[in-house]
Amino acid sequence: YEVMGGYAIGRENDVPTGDPLAPVIRSPAGSSYWLQGQYTMKQQALTLFARYEFLDPDRDAADASRTRSVVGAVLPMNSPEYFRWSVELFSDSFAASADPGRVGLSTRLQVAF
């Protein structure tokens, strides 16, 4: 079993605008975090995982945030694990009422060297 997570906050101050009357603007502060749990099977080199993500690019705006829930699997294609294949089922929801949520499936071939 493995549990992971992360948190990031960002702010950029004094962004130049090119306008002589208002030479700089203040960039909004954003934050994001994610939590993930995963399990690698002992008999087979298959890893199952679930992840929750939260992103708020502008903490001052009332409806700018987004959440994502993900479940998926990663399968090594060879040994050592230079090639891995992953499949993820995700569900997005947006704080803005005008933005509908979405559900999707993604897959990718990962190359590690």
Contacts in CASP RR format, 6 or more apart in sequence:
PFRMAT RR
TARGET T0000
AUTHOR 0000-0000-0000
METHOD contacts of the structure
MODEL  1
YEVMGGYAIGRENDVPTGDPLAPVIRSPAGSSYWLQGQYTMKQQALTLFA
RYEFLDPDRDAADASRTRSVVGAVLPMNSPEYFRWSVELFSDSFAASADP
GRVGLSTRLQVAF
1 37 0 8 1.000
1 38 0 8 1.000
1 39 0 8 1.000
2 37 0 8 1.000
2 38 0 8 1.000
2 39 0 8 1.000
2 40 0 8 1.000
3 35 0 8 1.000
3 36 0 8 1.000
3 37 0 8 1.000
4 35 0 8 1.000
4 36 0 8 1.000
4 37 0 8 1.000
4 38 0 8 1.000
5 33 0 8 1.000
5 34 0 8 1.000
5 35 0 8 1.000
5 36 0 8 1.000
6 33 0 8 1.000
6 34 0 8 1.000
6 35 0 8 1.000
7 31 0 8 1.000
7 32 0 8 1.000
7 33 0 8 1.000
8 31 0 8 1.000
8 32 0 8 1.000
8 33 0 8 1.000
9 29 0 8 1.000
9 30 0 8 1.000
9 31 0 8 1.000
9 32 0 8 1.000
10 29 0 8 1.000
10 30 0 8 1.000
10 31 0 8 1.000
11 27 0 8 1.000
11 28 0 8 1.000
11 29 0 8 1.000
11 30 0 8 1.000
12 27 0 8 1.000
13 26 0 8 1.000
13 27 0 8 1.000
14 24 0 8 1.000
14 26 0 8 1.000
15 24 0 8 1.000
15 25 0 8 1.000
15 26 0 8 1.000
15 27 0 8 1.000
16 23 0 8 1.000
16 24 0 8 1.000
17 23 0 8 1.000
17 24 0 8 1.000
17 25 0 8 1.000
28 57 0 8 1.000
28 58 0 8 1.000
28 59 0 8 1.000
28 60 0 8 1.000
28 61 0 8 1.000
29 58 0 8 1.000
29 59 0 8 1.000
29 60 0 8 1.000
30 56 0 8 1.000
30 57 0 8 1.000
30 58 0 8 1.000
30 59 0 8 1.000
31 56 0 8 1.000
31 59 0 8 1.000
32 53 0 8 1.000
32 54 0 8 1.000
32 55 0 8 1.000
32 56 0 8 1.000
33 53 0 8 1.000
33 54 0 8 1.000
34 51 0 8 1.000
34 52 0 8 1.000
34 53 0 8 1.000
34 54 0 8 1.000
35 51 0 8 1.000
35 52 0 8 1.000
36 49 0 8 1.000
36 50 0 8 1.000
36 51 0 8 1.000
36 52 0 8 1.000
37 49 0 8 1.000
37 50 0 8 1.000
37 51 0 8 1.000
38 47 0 8 1.000
38 48 0 8 1.000
38 49 0 8 1.000
38 50 0 8 1.000
39 47 0 8 1.000
39 48 0 8 1.000
39 49 0 8 1.000
40 46 0 8 1.000
40 47 0 8 1.000
41 47 0 8 1.000
41 48 0 8 1.000
45 75 0 8 1.000
45 76 0 8 1.000
45 79 0 8 1.000
45 81 0 8 1.000
46 73 0 8 1.000
46 74 0 8 1.000
46 75 0 8 1.000
47 73 0 8 1.000
47 74 0 8 1.000
47 75 0 8 1.000
48 71 0 8 1.000
48 72 0 8 1.000
48 73 0 8 1.000
49 70 0 8 1.000
49 71 0 8 1.000
49 72 0 8 1.000
49 73 0 8 1.000
49 74 0 8 1.000
50 69 0 8 1.000
50 70 0 8 1.000
50 71 0 8 1.000
50 72 0 8 1.000
51 68 0 8 1.000
51 69 0 8 1.000
51 70 0 8 1.000
51 71 0 8 1.000
52 67 0 8 1.000
52 68 0 8 1.000
52 69 0 8 1.000
52 70 0 8 1.000
53 67 0 8 1.000
53 68 0 8 1.000
53 69 0 8 1.000
53 70 0 8 1.000
54 65 0 8 1.000
54 66 0 8 1.000
54 67 0 8 1.000
55 65 0 8 1.000
55 66 0 8 1.000
55 67 0 8 1.000
55 68 0 8 1.000
56 64 0 8 1.000
56 65 0 8 1.000
56 66 0 8 1.000
57 64 0 8 1.000
58 64 0 8 1.000
62 95 0 8 1.000
63 94 0 8 1.000
63 95 0 8 1.000
63 96 0 8 1.000
63 97 0 8 1.000
64 95 0 8 1.000
64 96 0 8 1.000
65 94 0 8 1.000
65 95 0 8 1.000
66 92 0 8 1.000
66 93 0 8 1.000
66 94 0 8 1.000
66 95 0 8 1.000
67 92 0 8 1.000
67 93 0 8 1.000
68 90 0 8 1.000
68 91 0 8 1.000
68 92 0 8 1.000
68 93 0 8 1.000
69 90 0 8 1.000
69 91 0 8 1.000
70 88 0 8 1.000
70 89 0 8 1.000
70 90 0 8 1.000
70 91 0 8 1.000
71 88 0 8 1.000
71 89 0 8 1.000
72 86 0 8 1.000
72 87 0 8 1.000
72 88 0 8 1.000
72 89 0 8 1.000
73 86 0 8 1.000
73 87 0 8 1.000
74 84 0 8 1.000
74 85 0 8 1.000
74 86 0 8 1.000
74 110 0 8 1.000
75 84 0 8 1.000
75 85 0 8 1.000
75 86 0 8 1.000
76 83 0 8 1.000
76 84 0 8 1.000
77 83 0 8 1.000
77 84 0 8 1.000
77 85 0 8 1.000
77 109 0 8 1.000
81 112 0 8 1.000
82 111 0 8 1.000
82 112 0 8 1.000
82 113 0 8 1.000
83 109 0 8 1.000
83 110 0 8 1.000
83 111 0 8 1.000
83 112 0 8 1.000
84 109 0 8 1.000
84 110 0 8 1.000
84 112 0 8 1.000
85 107 0 8 1.000
85 108 0 8 1.000
85 109 0 8 1.000
85 110 0 8 1.000
86 107 0 8 1.000
86 108 0 8 1.000
86 110 0 8 1.000
87 105 0 8 1.000
87 106 0 8 1.000
87 107 0 8 1.000
88 105 0 8 1.000
88 106 0 8 1.000
88 107 0 8 1.000
89 103 0 8 1.000
89 104 0 8 1.000
89 105 0 8 1.000
90 103 0 8 1.000
90 104 0 8 1.000
90 105 0 8 1.000
90 106 0 8 1.000
91 101 0 8 1.000
91 102 0 8 1.000
91 103 0 8 1.000
91 104 0 8 1.000
92 101 0 8 1.000
92 102 0 8 1.000
92 103 0 8 1.000
93 101 0 8 1.000
94 100 0 8 1.000
94 101 0 8 1.000
END
